[in-house]
Amino acid sequence: MGQIKEVMNEYGFLLSIAMILLSTKLFGLVTRRIKLPQVVGALLAGLILGPACIGILKETEFLKEVSEIGVIILMFCAGLETDIKELKKTGKASFIIALLGVAIPLLGGWGVAALFNTVNGEGLASLTLQNIFIGIIMTATSVSITVETLKELGKLSTKSGNAILGAALIDDILGIIALTVITSAADTSVNIWMVLLKIVLFFVFAIVVCIIFNILFNKWSGHSKKDLRRYVIIGFAFCLLMSFSAEVFFGVADITGAFCAGLAMSNGPRATYLTNRFDTLSYMLLSPVFFASIGLKVVLPQMSMSIVIFSVVLCIVAVLTKVVGCGLGAKFCKFKNKDCLRIGVGMVSRGEVALIVASKGAAVGLMNDKYFGPIVIMVVITTIITPILLKFVYKSKNKNDSDSSGVLDVDKFNKSETLEDTLQDLINADSCQKSLS
């Protein structure tokens, strides 16, 4: 009996992965059936199977590392599919959107914390830092959920989609700066100027390395017509190296490095081929594990009535401040009203980013343990509600919607289960066009 248990512990990761793959697909099909993005189903699968509900699965170091690779590949694919010219056009707008998308949630989170947090033997200065830290947690944005949803809706390469991507990346940088400022106030060992210097150096490093890689890779890959698999290996290795360099050497999120790597290869002759191969890798293993792992992180502690009320208010403020803040930023940049709403909704999800920030703050005494439960609830609610709201705000009955023109409708494409069905659809459409002419 003991030997069987030992074998189960050693090879239990195989069973965990099988359960995650089957459950995320099953729940994904259910949510798709009710006209919701499949990513919602994947999130619910992890939540239901995890410690918060049934408790069949729990997060392990292996699942944590696989999920990290999953989000890296997800952002790498987002970079591959990004139109660099369009991203440049939305650069200034993205900065303004991100700036207001950080400032307003920070004020909102600080206000909610100040309303509920009372002095209990702690100094006023310490209490103020704790309240501000709750606001900083609210500034976080997990763009990975939005990216997957926009890909599923066929809206990733639109004007609003590019604005969301650019704003989310800048949001991460501003969040790092804000986190560094507040932790340096609580921990004198943190040098804020060194952190800021590292951030600047990373972008200098990323621009130089990506330009050189882009020139060499495009020149090399443009000639050979055979054995295209080598390009996938080189691309994957470059993605991982950029992610490693960003996190280890510069203290910037690894997903930022992965996105930069994808941008470096997005305008090359093998961009479409690479996207298809990495989408397959992501779909088969990495993405389901990543989205399920978010639900597996959720452990709901016992909470008093005041903490429950705090949780409800925090969730409402979390949604409204991102929608209002980012929406106002987009309005200042002369986006249409519908695009302002789309951008605001696309920035709502806090995901694993907020949990990481909360953990780092708790380690230096910036957050009371009783508030970790409400933070987890806020993360779960915003993560699940974002794909649902995106589906709603991108639903348009106007066929001339400028934001969706020229973009493949993935929902319609997914109805063709085989290549033959897709080709037949194209043939039928061509025949119909000829008969009308």
C-alpha positions in Angstrom: 0.0 0.0 0.0 2.8 2.3 0.9 4.6 1.5 -2.4 1.4 2.4 -4.4 1.1 5.7 -2.6 4.7 6.5 -3.3 4.2 5.8 -7.0 1.1 7.9 -7.0 3.0 10.8 -5.5 5.8 10.4 -8.0 3.6 10.2 -11.1 0.6 12.2 -9.8 1.5 15.1 -12.1 0.3 13.0 -15.1 -3.1 12.5 -13.6 -3.3 16.2 -12.7 -2.5 17.3 -16.2 -5.0 14.8 -17.7 -7.7 16.1 -15.3 -6.9 19.8 -16.1 -7.0 19.2 -19.9 -10.3 17.3 -19.8 -12.0 19.6 -17.3 -10.9 22.9 -19.0 -12.1 21.6 -22.4 -15.4 20.3 -21.0 -16.1 23.6 -19.1 -14.9 25.5 -22.2 -17.5 23.8 -24.4 -20.2 24.5 -21.9 -19.4 28.2 -21.7 -19.1 28.4 -25.5 -22.6 26.8 -25.7 -24.0 29.6 -23.7 -22.2 32.2 -25.9 -19.3 32.9 -23.5 -15.6 32.7 -24.3 -14.1 29.3 -23.6 -11.4 30.9 -21.3 -14.2 31.5 -18.7 -14.7 27.7 -18.6 -11.0 27.1 -18.1 -10.9 29.5 -15.2 -14.0 27.9 -13.7 -12.5 24.4 -14.1 -9.5 25.3 -11.9 -11.7 27.1 -9.4 -14.1 24.1 -9.0 -11.5 21.4 -8.9 -9.2 23.4 -6.7 -9.1 24.0 -2.9 -11.9 26.6 -3.0 -14.5 24.0 -4.0 -14.0 20.2 -4.5 -10.3 20.1 -3.6 -9.3 17.3 -6.0 -6.4 19.3 -7.4 -3.9 21.6 -5.7 -1.1 23.8 -7.1 2.2 22.1 -7.2 5.7 23.4 -8.1 5.5 21.5 -11.4 2.1 23.0 -12.4 3.3 26.4 -11.3 6.3 26.2 -13.6 4.3 24.8 -16.5 1.7 27.6 -16.1 4.5 30.2 -16.1 5.7 28.8 -19.5 2.1 28.9 -20.6 1.6 32.7 -19.9 5.0 33.3 -21.5 4.0 31.5 -24.7 0.6 33.3 -24.6 2.3 36.7 -24.6 4.9 35.6 -27.2 2.0 34.7 -29.6 0.4 38.1 -28.8 3.6 39.7 -29.9 3.8 37.6 -33.1 0.2 38.6 -34.0 0.7 42.3 -33.2 0.8 44.9 -36.0 3.9 46.9 -35.1 2.8 49.9 -37.2 -0.6 50.0 -35.5 1.2 49.6 -32.1 3.4 52.6 -32.9 0.3 54.6 -33.8 -1.3 53.8 -30.4 1.9 54.3 -28.4 1.1 57.7 -27.1 -2.5 56.8 -26.4 -1.4 53.6 -24.6 0.7 55.6 -22.2 -2.1 58.0 -21.4 -4.6 55.1 -21.0 -2.1 53.2 -18.7 -1.4 56.4 -16.7 -5.1 57.0 -15.9 -5.6 53.2 -15.6 -3.1 53.2 -12.7 -3.9 56.5 -11.1 -7.7 56.1 -10.7 -7.6 52.4 -9.4 -4.8 53.4 -7.0 -7.0 56.2 -5.6 -10.0 54.0 -5.5 -8.2 51.1 -3.7 -6.7 53.6 -1.2 -10.1 55.1 -0.5 -11.8 51.7 0.1 -8.9 50.6 2.4 -9.0 53.9 4.3 -12.7 53.5 4.8 -12.5 50.0 6.3 -9.0 49.9 7.8 -8.9 51.3 11.4 -6.0 51.9 13.7 -5.4 48.8 15.8 -2.2 49.4 17.7 -0.4 50.5 14.5 1.0 53.8 13.8 -0.8 56.2 11.4 2.2 56.2 9.0 2.1 52.3 8.9 -1.6 52.3 8.4 -1.3 54.9 5.5 1.3 52.7 3.8 -1.0 49.7 4.1 -3.9 51.6 2.6 -1.8 52.9 -0.3 -0.6 49.3 -0.9 -4.1 48.1 -1.4 -4.5 50.8 -4.0 -1.3 49.6 -5.7 -2.7 46.0 -5.9 -5.7 47.5 -7.7 -3.5 49.0 -10.4 -2.4 45.6 -11.6 -3.6 44.3 -15.0 -3.3 40.7 -16.2 -3.5 41.1 -20.0 -3.1 37.3 -20.6 -6.8 36.7 -20.0 -7.7 39.6 -22.3 -5.3 38.4 -25.0 -6.8 34.9 -25.0 -10.3 36.3 -25.2 -9.5 38.8 -28.0 -7.9 36.0 -29.9 -11.0 33.9 -29.5 -13.2 36.8 -30.7 -10.8 37.6 -33.6 -10.2 41.2 -32.2 -6.6 41.0 -31.1 -5.2 43.0 -34.1 -7.8 45.7 -34.0 -7.2 49.3 -33.0 -8.6 48.8 -29.5 -6.8 45.5 -29.2 -3.5 47.1 -29.9 -4.3 49.9 -27.5 -5.1 47.4 -24.7 -1.8 45.5 -25.4 0.3 48.7 -25.3 -1.4 50.1 -22.3 -1.1 46.8 -20.4 2.6 46.6 -20.9 3.1 50.2 -19.8 0.7 49.5 -16.9 3.1 46.7 -15.7 6.0 49.2 -15.7 4.1 51.8 -13.8 2.9 49.2 -11.4 6.5 48.1 -10.8 7.6 51.6 -10.1 4.7 52.2 -7.7 5.4 48.9 -5.9 9.1 49.8 -5.7 8.2 53.2 -4.2 5.9 51.8 -1.5 8.2 48.9 -0.6 11.2 51.2 -0.4 9.3 53.2 2.2 8.8 50.0 4.2 12.1 48.3 3.4 15.1 50.5 3.3 17.2 47.8 1.5 15.2 48.6 -1.7 16.9 51.3 -3.9 14.2 52.9 -6.0 16.7 54.7 -8.4 18.4 51.4 -9.1 15.1 49.8 -10.0 14.2 52.7 -12.3 17.6 52.5 -14.0 17.1 48.7 -14.6 13.7 49.3 -16.2 15.3 51.9 -18.6 18.2 49.6 -19.4 15.8 46.7 -20.1 14.0 48.7 -22.9 17.4 49.8 -24.3 18.5 46.2 -24.2 15.2 44.9 -25.7 15.2 47.4 -28.6 18.9 46.7 -29.6 18.6 42.9 -29.2 15.3 42.6 -31.0 16.4 44.8 -33.9 19.5 42.7 -34.4 17.6 39.4 -34.1 14.9 40.6 -36.5 17.5 41.4 -39.2 19.4 38.2 -38.8 16.4 35.9 -38.4 14.5 37.4 -41.4 17.5 37.2 -43.6 18.2 33.6 -42.6 14.5 32.4 -42.7 13.7 34.1 -46.0 15.8 31.7 -48.1 15.1 28.1 -46.9 11.9 26.4 -48.0 12.6 23.1 -46.2 12.7 22.0 -42.6 10.8 24.9 -41.1 10.8 23.3 -37.7 14.2 24.9 -37.0 12.6 28.3 -37.0 10.2 27.2 -34.2 13.1 26.0 -32.1 15.0 29.2 -32.6 11.9 31.3 -31.9 11.1 29.4 -28.7 14.7 29.7 -27.4 14.7 33.4 -28.1 11.4 33.9 -26.3 12.7 32.0 -23.2 16.0 33.9 -23.2 14.2 37.3 -23.4 11.8 36.3 -20.6 14.7 35.1 -18.5 16.8 38.3 -19.1 13.8 40.6 -18.3 13.0 38.9 -15.0 16.5 38.0 -13.7 18.7 40.9 -14.9 16.3 43.8 -15.0 13.5 43.0 -12.6 10.9 43.4 -15.3 8.0 40.9 -15.8 9.1 37.9 -17.9 5.9 38.2 -20.0 7.2 41.7 -21.1 10.4 40.0 -22.5 8.3 37.4 -24.2 6.1 40.0 -25.9 9.2 41.9 -27.1 10.5 38.6 -28.5 7.2 38.1 -30.4 7.3 41.6 -31.8 10.9 41.0 -33.1 9.5 38.1 -35.3 6.1 39.5 -36.1 7.0 41.1 -39.5 9.1 38.2 -40.8 8.4 35.8 -43.6 7.7 33.0 -41.0 5.5 34.8 -38.6 2.3 33.0 -39.7 4.0 29.6 -39.6 5.4 30.3 -36.1 2.0 31.6 -34.8 0.3 28.4 -36.0 2.9 26.1 -34.3 2.9 28.0 -31.0 -0.9 28.2 -31.0 -1.0 24.4 -31.2 1.6 24.0 -28.4 -0.4 26.5 -26.2 -3.8 24.9 -27.0 -2.7 21.4 -26.3 -1.0 21.9 -22.9 0.3 25.2 -21.7 -2.8 27.5 -21.8 -5.2 25.0 -20.1 -2.7 24.5 -17.3 -2.1 28.3 -16.9 -5.8 29.2 -16.8 -6.6 26.3 -14.4 -3.7 27.2 -12.2 -5.3 30.6 -11.5 -8.3 28.8 -10.0 -6.1 26.4 -8.1 -4.5 29.4 -6.3 -7.8 30.4 -4.7 -8.1 29.4 -1.0 -10.9 31.3 0.7 -10.4 31.8 4.5 -13.1 32.4 7.1 -14.1 36.0 7.0 -16.1 38.3 9.3 -19.1 40.3 7.9 -17.1 43.5 7.7 -14.5 41.7 5.6 -17.2 40.3 3.3 -18.6 43.8 2.8 -15.1 45.0 2.2 -14.7 42.3 -0.5 -17.9 43.3 -2.3 -17.0 47.0 -2.3 -13.5 46.2 -3.4 -14.8 44.1 -6.4 -17.1 46.9 -7.5 -14.4 49.5 -7.2 -11.9 47.3 -9.0 -14.2 47.0 -12.1 -15.4 50.6 -12.2 -12.0 52.3 -11.7 -10.3 50.4 -14.5 -13.2 51.0 -16.9 -13.5 54.7 -16.0 -9.7 55.3 -15.8 -8.7 53.6 -19.0 -11.9 54.7 -20.8 -11.2 58.3 -19.9 -7.6 57.9 -21.2 -8.9 56.5 -24.5 -11.5 59.4 -24.7 -8.7 62.0 -24.2 -6.9 60.3 -27.2 -10.1 60.7 -29.4 -11.1 57.0 -29.5 -14.8 56.4 -30.3 -17.0 55.8 -27.3 -17.4 52.0 -28.1 -13.6 51.7 -28.3 -13.2 53.5 -25.0 -15.5 51.0 -23.3 -13.7 48.1 -24.9 -10.3 49.3 -23.8 -11.6 50.0 -20.2 -13.2 46.5 -20.0 -10.1 44.9 -21.5 -7.9 46.2 -18.6 -10.2 45.0 -15.8 -8.7 41.6 -15.1 -6.1 41.5 -12.3 -5.3 37.8 -12.5 -2.1 36.4 -11.1 -0.3 39.8 -11.3 -2.4 41.2 -8.3 -1.7 38.0 -6.3 2.1 38.3 -6.9 2.0 42.0 -5.9 0.0 41.1 -2.8 2.4 38.4 -1.8 5.4 40.7 -2.2 3.7 43.3 0.0 2.7 40.9 2.6 6.4 39.7 2.8 7.5 43.2 3.9 4.5 43.8 6.2 2.5 46.1 3.9 -0.7 44.1 4.1 -2.7 42.7 7.0 -3.4 38.9 6.6 -7.2 39.5 7.0 -7.2 41.4 3.6 -5.6 38.6 1.6 -9.0 36.8 1.3 -10.8 39.9 -0.2 -7.8 40.4 -2.6 -8.2 36.8 -3.8 -12.0 37.2 -4.3 -11.4 40.5 -6.2 -8.9 38.7 -8.5 -11.3 35.8 -9.2 -14.2 38.1 -9.9 -12.3 40.4 -12.2 -10.6 37.5 -14.0 -13.9 35.7 -14.7 -16.0 38.8 -15.5 -13.5 40.3 -18.0 -14.0 37.7 -20.8 -17.8 37.9 -20.3 -17.8 41.7 -20.5 -15.4 41.6 -23.5 -17.8 39.3 -25.4 -20.6 41.8 -24.7 -18.8 45.0 -25.6 -17.3 43.6 -28.9 -20.7 42.3 -30.0 -21.8 44.5 -32.8 -24.7 44.3 -35.2 -23.1 46.9 -37.5 -21.2 45.1 -40.3 -19.3 48.3 -41.0 -17.8 48.4 -37.6 -14.4 50.0 -38.3 -12.7 48.2 -35.4 -13.5 44.8 -36.7 -13.0 45.3 -40.4 -10.5 43.0 -42.0 -10.3 40.8 -38.9 -11.0 37.1 -39.1 -14.1 36.1 -37.1 -12.8 33.2 -35.1 -16.3 32.1 -33.9 -17.4 31.6 -37.5 -14.1 29.9 -38.4 -14.3 27.5 -35.5 -17.6 26.1 -36.9 -15.6 24.4 -39.6 -14.3 21.4 -37.8 -12.0 20.2 -40.6 -9.8 21.7 -43.3 -12.1 20.2 -46.0 -15.1 22.0 -44.4 -13.2 25.3 -44.5 -12.2 24.9 -48.1 -15.7 24.0 -49.0 -17.0 27.1 -47.3 -14.5 29.2 -49.3 -15.5 27.5 -52.6 -19.2 28.0 -51.9 -18.6 31.7 -51.1 -16.6 32.1 -54.3 -19.3 30.4 -56.4 -22.0 32.6 -54.7 -20.0 35.7 -55.6 -19.6 34.7 -59.2 -23.3 33.9 -59.6 -24.2 37.3 -58.1 -21.9 39.0 -60.6 
